[in-house]
Amino acid sequence: MMTIAKGKKMLLGGKWMEKEETISVYDPQDNSIITTVPKASKEDMLKAITAAEEGAKIAENMPAHERIAIINKAADYVDEKRNLFAETIASEGSKTIAEAKNEVFRCIHTLRVSAEEARRINGETIAFDQMPGHENRAGYYYRFPIGIIAAITPFNDPLNLVAHKVGPAIASGNAIIVKPATLTPLSALLLAEAFDAAGLPRKILSVVTGSGSEIGDVLITHPSIRMVSFTGGLETGENIARKAGLKKLSMELGSNSPAIVLKDADIDAAVSSCVAGAFGAVGQNCLGVQRVFIEKENFDKFVRKFVLMTSQYKIGDKKDLVTDMGPLITEKEAIRVEQWVNEAIEEGASLLVGGKRDGAFYSPTVLTNVPADAKIAKEEIFGPVVILFQVNDLNEAIEKANNVNYGLQAGIFTKDINLAFTAIKKLEVGGIMINDSSDYRIDAMPFGGVKGSGLGREGVKYTIQEMTEPKIVNFKLG
Ligand code: NAD
């Protein structure tokens, strides 16, 4: 258990601030209080926006070499204190210490890539003379920062998903206000410490802690905010999109990702990829494998091996390096997952393994015979539950995989390049992995979904595109 005796402060408008009203941050494993964070009010959020208006002017005038140096220094800070960062993630969230260490490693990488991309925010010359009558014209466009970005982040990657917004925002000369997840604000505050220690002018970055439903509206509706960069659930995302008005929107939402296992697949490799993809981070992963479609020739073998591997999962203390899976983020979430599974069983699903809850812990669970219209087959479970479906062929698998309102990533296991290309063309997703599950990402690739999985792409370079606008320059020559 990690105990920080004193309450943490938030970085608001250039100052580290306390508030009389606080929010307790719990370790979901034993419900112990780790520390408290300030509970910001609407007035606090307005102060952060006013400061960011000044911060945006400072940021847009900072030369690239200064932005690069600051981001690299922040990355050094995270690297030097990587154990503290990992302990913080593994205390306030669901991740095991091994998963938390990996998130810190990725955060450092995200920041380094952000520093690199800051030197490549380029435009291009335009051939104005392509149009008759425009022979005496010359010009180009360059990209300028859009101003102030509102970043709203979820609990499940409390550090790296904040870095995915802060790194590119600073790299491209914007100011940014982060509203981290209420349940896991500590990692975001530590990242703010890293940028503060690196010498980032303070009004460029605020991390304001508080309840999303109370202070979120002020942030997303304010006319000075030029972009809302949101990562979280579909319902919250739709709610924000309705209210934000004429602003850029980046929406990284959820999914119930499919994996397709064809009859020529390497079954052992497919089983271990899909098990890891389904149960990593307790299934609280936007890329997590939720639905596996297996060609009938392999179904029984796949199921047998999948259930065996799942039943070997070690559930327990997050801080123990041998633990595979810790608790869900709250007991309430574990109860919701239990209810969804029980509802599916009542509707005819068969429980092959798992289905047991102990407080916030829920055992890795495998279902078959789930009716196609059951909630668990359509919605995002966001817990350690996977559904195995038998299919006749690839076409049936693709049709069923697409028959949901999500489309983030997918995986297909096959040795047949033609079948892989059919899946690449027909699956409605933002990314497809061949011979791996949907649960694959590096931080420098374009990442995002279609349908209810979101709008726009993250992945540093692609985030920078979204956080900047082209400005055309045209010379009328004599
Ligand atoms: P959530 O939607 O409940 O909350 C996300 C954030 O929104 C939190 O900071 C919350 O405080 C804030 N919020 C809530 N109501 C708000 C409001 N009215 N106005 C402004 N802000 C508000 O999501 P969560 O439970 O923290 O995270 C899980 C979800 O995030 C899952 O659906 C998961 O798939 C998704 N996710 C997506 C990605 C991706 O990159 N596509 C990555 C991680 C998680």
Boltz pocket constraint, residues with backbone or C-beta under 6 A from the ligand:
constraints:
  - pocket:
      binder: B
      contacts: [[A, 152], [A, 153], [A, 154], [A, 155], [A, 156], [A, 157], [A, 161], [A, 179], [A, 180], [A, 181], [A, 182], [A, 210], [A, 211], [A, 212], [A, 213], [A, 214], [A, 215], [A, 216], [A, 217], [A, 231], [A, 232], [A, 233], [A, 234], [A, 236], [A, 237], [A, 239], [A, 240], [A, 251], [A, 252], [A, 253], [A, 254], [A, 255], [A, 285], [A, 286], [A, 287], [A, 380], [A, 382], [A, 408], [A, 448], [A, 453], [A, 454]]
      max_distance: 6.0
